[in-house]
Amino acid sequence: MVALMAISLLSFALWRIPEASGGQGAVSLSRPGQEDLTFWANHNGLKDLDVEGEVGFGDMARILMRRRSNAPKMRALRDRFTFKTKSIADLGEVLREQPARVVLGEGGIYNLPREAGAFAKLSGTEAGTFVQRGVTVEVRPLANLKVRLLDENGKPTAARVYLTGSDGLAYAPKGSISRIAAMPAEYYFHAENSFQMELPAGLTLIEATRGLEYELAEREVDLQPGRPSEVTLKLKRWENMARRGWYSADAHIHANYTAADHQVITPEDVRLQALAEDLNNANMMVANSFGAFIHDPGLFEGKAHSLSGPNHLLYWNEEMRNAGLYGHMCFFNLKSLVHPLYTGFRDTPQADDYPANYTQASGAQAQGGAVTYAHPGYAATFDGASARELPADLALGNAVDAMDVLSNNFEPATTEIYHRLLNCGFRLAISAGTDAFTNVADHYTPGGGRVYVRTGGKQMNYAAWIQGYKEGRSFASNGPMVSLTVDGKEPGDELKFPAGSARTVRVRVSVSALVPVDKVDVIVNGKVAASRNGAGAMDERVAIEGSSWIAVRATGPWNRMILNDAGAYAHTSPVYVQVAGERLALKEDVRFYIDWMEKLIARTRERGRFSTAARRDEVVSLFERALAYYKELDR
């Protein structure tokens, strides 16, 4: 009976938080019943955990990450927010470093890790030094700290804050939401105007920044008991894209996700996140996760939320999700949700892989919406991709505007898929979406990767932004800022030339960055036509032999300020060059997608779930039309 009860509890936990395919999900890796320890976000700040005894791998890892000095070692065990290992034994070096001396604040708790996967509790109620469990414990009195946050103009602002106490642990004030940056493996919180809390006396480090366009401000203060300390952090911009008419968006944010409970994130929380990350357009998702439960449907209004500000808009839209056959799409500018919101999920009212994504995307377009494919894949192959229907939808026409080339996937793979589609003559804008689950403590940071769209306006205008997004007046970035002109034309524009001899165009590029950049490439039809090492300017004459597209890509190593990705990345949408009215159609890439479409048709016939033959035939017929389009290009 005990064994059956244990199996039942484990099954219930797995049902509540199942692992998604392709690394898209958020899995607690907690012991059953312990998910609330560290997995879910809450409004309690980062408080001491009273933990004694055995915990699961996830809780062990997330508690160890609270010590800032552990971040490099923990980062080595992670792949973005997921762990390469699930064995506590693999925490090895971190677990073996048993401290000889521990600093505590009065009334605080220190979780002392044991190699067996358990914690022993150290605590102290009065200032002093003593030995507990073989460790010297120094209990320090608490001191009050107040921090004011100012922008570059000296006005109160919101920011992402890293707070490290004299005990080496991360802190967040009560009432705030403490989260972990996926790649740096560091705790942070968002705050607006000011915050205050009590911390152990001694040297305390306060760091703050705001999105991609601000430097990291820092200040160290020696907190003294009985002497409240007040610190002002003034943030400094290194770039101001809005002043240049460029406005940012994260195409893919989930306020609440993963399970039907713990739906705790409010519009006020989302407003703070967008403001603190200086994100002009937070595209929030109404969506299912693993079944029929729909997250945040009550927040959809068919317009920007009332908490939106002049330059920081919140708009609940929709992620249309197919279970595994077609891919996921994110919509902008919906006036009504496109139903069904999901397809192909077993044991739900929408178990059929019907309708095709094309039908759903067309429904978004019909109401003035914009459509992008989310997290396209981990390898530039049909089997390694998740956006499997994207090539079909482009061939069928007028359904898809963009692709999230910068996402929570492997950027070299998504870039190759993108380049190959452009080489088939499609005009496809670049986009970026983090797929952040903000009610999960250890997950992506909204706006860590974003798409910038040029509207030219002095203030964020949603209608103008949508138009610019659809026209490809954009670049995607997780740090570097990129500009491109080709004979004076910008991304999304077209150059036309008559038939004749070979010609050259003048390509002017500027890349600036706070994070390291190794390489800047001018890309013509997927090939590097010119490059430079490091950020800076380029002015090149590039030969064009026929109809082409030209874009710029910047890449670099990982840096602490790159929150969600393995390295620095930026890529523009193309400037299109048309010669003698001819369409670009490179045979190798056309044939690549002929093979892709044949595999999609075969998989739909063999594995697709359809309640009627007519539904299957309808979807297959759509894909056969797309295949015929590619075959016509191959003639």
N, C-alpha and C positions, 0 to 999 in steps of 0.2 A: 504493500500500500504506500509506503514511504517513497519507494522508487517510482511508482506510478504518479504520485503527487509531484515529485521533482520533475519528471518528464512533462507533466501537464504545465507546470509553471514555466519551464523552459520554452515549451511550444507557444505559450501565451506571449512570452517576451519576444520571441522571434516573429510572431504574427503582428505584434504592435510595431516593431521596428525592423522590417525585413530589409535585406541587402538588395540594392538595385543592381541591375546588370551594368557593366561598363563603368563602374565607379561613380555613378551619379548620385547614389543614395547617401544617407547619413546613418551610420550604424553605431550604436552606443558602445558596444564591446564591454558592457557592464555585466555584472552578475545579475541574474533575474531579481527584480525588485529594487535594484540599486540605481536605476537610470537617472533618478533625480539628483544623485550626488554631484555629477559634473557634466552630464550630457546636455540637458536642456537649459536654454537661456532663461533667466528670470530677472526680476527687478530688485534683487537683494544685494547688488554689488558683488564683490568678491570676498565673501566672509570665510572665516576659518571653518574647516570641516571637522566635526568631531567623529573621526573614523578610527576604529580599532579593530584589528583582525583582517581577514582576507577580503580583497576586492578583485573585481575583474580587471583585465588588461587595460581597457579604456580609461577607467577611473585612476588606476595606478599611473598611467602615462600623463593624464591631464593634471593630476595633483603634482607630479614631478615637474611639469612644465611651469608651475607657478614660480619656481625658483629660476630667476632670470639666467643664472650661470649655466643652467641645464639646457638652454635653448639650442646651442650648436649640436650637442649630442642627440637631443630629441629630433632635431631637424634631419639628421642623418638616417633616422628610422622612418621618415615620413615621405609620402608621395602626395604633395599638396596637403589636403587635410586628412587624407587616409593614411593608415600605417602599413608599411611594407611587411610588418610582422604582427602577429597577434599573440605572441608568446611572451609572458612576463620574463622568462629567462633571457630573452633577447634585449631586455632593458639593461642587461649586464653592467656596463661601466657605471651608469648612473646609480644603479642599486648598490653597487659595491662601495661607492664613495660615502661611507657612513661618517657623518661629521663628528669631530671630537668636541666641538663647541657649537651651541645653538643659541641664537638671539631670539627672544620672545618679547612681545608687548604684554603688559599686565592683563591678565585674563585671557591671553591668547593660547592657541593650540598649535603645536608643531607636529606634523605627521611624519614620523620617522620611518622610512621605508625599510622593510625586511626582504631579503632575497626570496623568501618563500611566497611572495605575492601578497603580503599583509603589511599593515601599518601598525606601529606602536605609537601611542599618544604621549607627547610631552606637554606639560602645561604648568602654569605658574600664576598665582593670583597676586603676589606682592613682589615688588622690586627686590633684586638680590641675585646671588649666584649660588648654585647648588648642583649636585650631581644627581641625575635621574636616569635610570636604565643604562648606566655606564656612560652617559653623555653629560658634559658640563653645560648647564643651562644658565644663561644670563637673562634674567627678566628685567626689562627696562620699563620705566614709567611711560605713559602715553603722552603725546603732545598734539596740540591742535594745529592743523594746516589748512589754510584757505588759499585757493588759487584762482586768480582772475585771468580770463582768456580774452585777448584783444587781437583784432585783425591788423592788417598792414596800415590801416588808417587810424588806428587807436580806438576803434569801436568794439564793444563786446561782440564776441563771435562764438561759434561752435567749433569743436575740434575733436580729433581722435587723440586720446591721451594714454600714455604709458606711465604708470606710477610705481616706483620701486622703493620699498621701505629699507630702513637700515638693517633689517634682517635678511635682505636679499630677495624677498618675496614680492610678487606683484600684488597690487591693491586696486580696489575700485570702491567708490563711496556707495553707501546704502541708497537704494532708489535707482541706481544706474544699472545698465545691462553689461555684464562682463563677458567678453568674447575672446577667442583665440585666433590670431592671424594664421591663415592656413600654412603658408610657407615659412615665415619667421618663427613659428611656434612660440609666440609671445602673447600674453594677455593684454588686452586694451579695453577701453570703454569710451563712449562718446559723451561729451559734456557740452553744455551751452552756457556761455557767459562766465560762470564760476562754479566751483564745487569746494566742499570742505569735508574733512574727516579727521579722526584721531589715528595716529600711527605711532609705532615705537620710536622713542627719542633716538636721535642720531642722524647721520647723513642720509638724506632722502633725495632721490632723483625724480624730477618731473620732466617729461618729454611730451610734446604735442605737435601735431601737424594737421593738415586739412587737405584731403584728396591728393591729386598728383601735382598741383601747381604751387605748393608751399614747401619751404624748407622745414626741416625738423628743428623746432625750438627746444632748448633744454636748459634746465636750471637745477643746481644742487643746493640744498638748504640743510643746515644743521639744526634739527628740531630740538628744542629744549622744553622740558616739562614746566608747566606753569607760565610759559611765555608763548602765547599763540603767534604763529608765523603767518604772514600774508605775503604771497608771491604773485607777481604779475608776469605772465608770459605773453610777449607780443610776437605774433606770427609774421613771417616775412614771405611775400610772394617772390618766386623766381620767374614766374610766367603768369600772364593774364590773358587766356584765350578768349574769354567773353568780350573783353575790350576790343579784340580783333574780329569779333563777329562769329566766333566758334563756340558752340554750346554742346555740353557733354550729356551722354545718357548711358545707363546700363540697361540693356534690352531685356534683362531676365533676372528679376528679383522675386523671391518668395518671402513674404512677411512671415507666414506660418505654414509649416510643411511637415512632411514625414509621417506623422501619426494623427489620429483624430482628436487626441487630447493635446495638452500643452499648446493650445492656440492662444498665446499670451501677448503677442506683439500687436500693438495698437497703431492707428494712424499717427498718433503723436510720436510714437517711437520711430516710425518710418520717416516722419518729417525731420527728426533730430539726426537720423543717419544720413539723409540726403544733404542736410545743411552742413553737418560735420565733415562729410566727404566732398563738399563743394560740387555736388552732382546736380546738374541743371534739370535732368529729366529722369526720374526714378520710375521705370516701367515695371509695375508690380503685376504679379501673376495670380489670376484665379485659375485653379487647376486641381485635378486629382493627383494622387500620389501613387499608391499601389492598389487601389480598389475604387469603389464607387464614391467614397467620401470626397466632397469638393471643399477645398480650402479657400476661405475668405470670399465666398460669393456675395455676402452682404456688403462688402466694401466696393463692389463695382457700381459705378454711377453713370457710366457713359460720358464722363467728362472728368476734367482734372478735379482732384479732391479739394474741398474747401480749405484745408490746411496748407495748400500750396502757397508759395511766395512768388514774388515777381520773377525771380531767376532760379527757383528751385521747385519744380512741379512734381506732384505725386499723381499718378494716373493708374488706377487698377484696370488692367486689360486681361489678356487670357493667354495661357500656354495650352495649345491644342496638342494632345499627346496620344500617339499610337503606341501600343504596348511593345512593339519591337520590330515590326515589319517595315514601316514607312519613315519614322523619325518624328521629332517634335518641332513645332513651330511656335514662335512668339508673335503676338499681334500688338500693334499700336493703334491708338485713335479709334477704338471701337465705340459705337453708340449702343450696341446691344451685343451680348455674348453670342458666339457662334456655336450652335448646338449640332451634334453632341460635343461636349467638351473633351471627350476622350473616346478612343476606339480600341478594340482588341484586348481588353482586360478580362480575363476569365472570371466567371462567377459574378459578373456585374450586368446591369441592364444594357451595357454596350460591349458585349463580348465579341461581336463581329468586327472584323477589320474593314468596316464600312461606315461611312463612305471613305473614299480615298482622301488623302490630305489636300489634293487639288481642289476638291469640292469645298472643303473648309476654308482654304486660303481664298478662294473666289468669293466666299461669303463675307470674309473680312474686307476684301477689296471693294465689294459692292457698296459698303457703307463708308468708304473713304479711308479705310484702314491701311496700314503698312504691314508687311509680312517678312519675317526673317526665320531661317532655319537655325535652331539652337544646337549647341555642342555637336558639330557634324561628325566627329569620329576620332578614333585613336590611331588609325592607319589609313593610308590613301588607297584603300581597296574596298570593294563592295562588302566583303565580310567584316572589315575593320571599321566600316563607317556606320553611323547611326542615321544620318540624313539620307537614307537610301532613295527616297522618292524625289529628292531635290532635282536631279537631272531630268526626271520626267516632267515635273511641274514647270521647269524652264522651257522645255520643248513644247509643252502644251500652251504656254504663253499667258502673260498678264496675271500671274498668280503670286509670284514671289519677287520681292524687291531686293533682298539682302541675304547675307549669310554671316553667321557669327564665327568669323575666322579666328578671332581672339576669344577664347572661351575656356572652359575647364577641361580642355582636351590637349593633345600634343600638337602645338602650333605648326611644326614642320609638316605634319600630315594634313591638317586643315588647310594650310597654305597651298599645298600641292593640289588638293581637290578644287580649291578656289581657282587657281591658275588654269587648270585643265578646263574648267567650265568657261572661263573667259576666252580660252583658246578655241572654243566652239562658237564664238561670236556672240555670246550672251552678254548683256549689260547688267551686271550684278554688283550691287554696292557691297562694300565691306561693312561689317557690324561687329559688335562685341557685347557679350552678356556673361555675367559671372555665375548665374544659377545659384546665388546666395540663398541659404535657408537661415533667416535671421533669428528664428526661435531655437536654433541649435547652437550651442556655445562654441563648438569647434567646427567651423565651416568657413566658406568664402566671405570676404568683406565686400559689401555692395560698392560698386564703383572702382574696385581694385583694378579692373580692366574696363575700358569704356570706349564708346564711339563718339567722336566729335563731328558735328555737322555745322557747316557754314551757312548761316542765315543772313549775315551782314548787319543784323539789327543791333541796336544798343541795349536791347532787353530780350530775354527769352520769349519767343513767340511760338506757341505749340504748332499752329497751322503751318507757319513758315518752316519750322524744324522738320515736320513730317514731309513736306514737299522736298526739302533739301536732302533728307534721308533717302527718299525714293529715287531722287535724281543722282545719288552717289556723290554728293558734295561732302565727302567725309574721309576720315581716317580713324583707325582703331589704335589704341595704345594702352599700355600699362605703366608708362613713364615718359618715354621720349615724345617730344612735340615735333611734328613734321609738316613742312610745307613743300608743295610741288607746283611748278608751272611748266608747260610744254608750249613753246612759242606763245607764251602769255596766257594759255588756257589752264584752268584748274581742274582737279578731279571732278568727274561728272560731265565735263565739257567734251566737245568733239571738234577735231580738226579735219577738214576735207581737202583733198588734193585730187587733181585730175590725173589721168593716166600719163605715164611718161617715165623718164629715167629715175634712177635712185635719187633720194633726197635725204637731207638731214634736218633734224629739228633741234631747237635749243632747249635743253632741259636744265632748269634751275631748281635746286634743292636746298633746303635749310633744315637741319636737325639740331635741336637743343635738348638738353636733358640734365636732370639732377642725378639720375642713376647712370652708371657706366654704360657706354655704347661702344661695341667693338667694331661694328661694320655697318655701313650704309650702302645699299645697293639700288641702282636704277634697274628696274625689271622691264624688259620688253618681251611680251609673249612668253613669259615664264622663264626667260633667260637673263642672266646678269649682263647688262650692256655697259655699265660703268659702276665704279665703287670707290669708296674711300674708307680709311680706318678712322674710327671715332666720329663723334658728333662734329657738326660744322656745316659749311656751305659747299655746294658743288655747282659748277656751271659748265655743262658738257654739250658738245655737238654729237648727237646720236643718229646713226644711219637708220632709215626706215625703208624697207624694201617693198612693203605692201600694207594692206590694212592691218592695224596693230592696236595693242593697248600698252600703255606705259604707266607704271606705278613705282613707288618707292617703299623700300622695306628697311627698317633699322632693327638691329639685334644686339644683345649684349649679355653679360653674365648676370647671375642672380645677385640681388642686393636686398638689404633689409627692408627697403621701402617698396619692393615688389611683393605684394601681399599674397597673390593667388597663383602665381605662375613660376615656372622654373627658370626664367630669364627675362631680360628686357626685350620688349617686342613692340613694334609699331609698323603699320602698313597702311598705305593710302588706297582709296578706291582709284580706278584708272582714269587717265585721260585717254579718250578713244581717238584713233586716227583711221580715217576711212579714205582709201585710195580708189578712185574711179568707181565709186559706188559698190565695190566688192565687199562681201561679207568675209570676215575672218573665219576660217574653218581648217585648223591644222589636223591633218589626217590621223596622226598618232593619237591625238586626244579625242577626236570624233570616234575612232574605233575603240578607244578605252571605254567610252560611254555606250557604245553599241553593246559591248560585252557586259557592261554594268546593267543595261536595260534587259538584256536577255536573262541575266541572273535574277533580276527583280521579278520578271514575269514568271519564271520557273518557280521561284520561292513563293510567290503569291498563289500560284496554282497548287503547289504541293503542301504548303504550310499555313496558308491563310485560313482564318476561321470565318466562315460565311454560313449563315443559316439557310440561304437559298442559293441555288445555282445561278439565278439571275443576278444576284449581287456580285458573285465572283466574276461572272462574265462581264459585268459592267466595269469593274475595276480593271480587269485584265485588258479589256478593250481600250481603256484610257492609256494604259502603259504600252499597248501595241501601237497606238497612234504616235506616242512619243518615240518608240523605237523606229518607226517609219521615218520620222523627222530626222533622226541621226543618220539613218541609211541614205536618205536623200542628200545630206551634207557630204557623205562619203563618195558620192558619184563624181 
